[in-house]
Amino acid sequence: MPFREINSKMVEATVVPGQRMFSQRGAMLAYRGDVTFTPNTAGGQGGLMSMIGRRAAGEATPLMTVEGSGTVMFGHGGHHIQVIALTGDTLYVEADRLLAFDGTLEQGTMFMGSQGGVMGMVRGQVTGQGLFTTTLKGHGSVAVMAHGGVIELPIVSGRPVHVDPQAYVAHHGDVRNKLSTALGWRDMVGRGSGEAFQLELSGSGAVYVQASEEKL
């Protein structure tokens, strides 16, 4: 794993010759060694079509290509950081949540309406997130940002997990999602907005949830 957690809001990455990383612009805090940072205009590892897909999806968070030999410390906005290791599966995450990730991972986008049909599209409107989400697939590590820390909840077959859409950060594995109305205790105690929803995730994998309903 190239990321070492310094504290809850900073990670350090090891950069080696012949391998590259990508990070959100402005996320570099300090570095040691011979490391270069180049604005990424080719859409990352996915190339031009990946970039076009992200732009069409509204996923236009600018990236930096990080190369060379040394160590780099990353952090952004004082957000909490969670490092997620992928072992061949796909991570689904909003582009603005990405802090840094391995250049070996294949980037892409997915139309959320394809998971859960119309309700998948409604999720984008309710959460304020786009109808598309960024995907990262392969073997490598990803550092994502969240408010108030992150917990990983396993998703196992036959036991779906229900998440407040505003607290959702990312998920990976063979997982499907759908949005449903959830009129419950939040409305009773006055914390609901009048339209309460739950994001139901089922299948096999994991979902990452932040300890806040605040957007980045």
Secondary structure, DSSP 4 states (H G I P E B T S, - for coil): --EEEEETTEEEEEE-TT--EEEETT-EEEEEEEEEEEE--S-GGGHHHHHHHHHHTT----EEEEEEEEEEEE--TT-EEEEEEEEEEEEEE-GGGEEEEETTSEEEEEEGGGTTHHHHHHHHHHHS--SEEEEEEEEEEEEEEESS-EEEEEEBTTB-EEE-GGGEEEEEEEEEEEEEE--SHHHHTT-S-S--EEEEEEEEEEEEEES-----
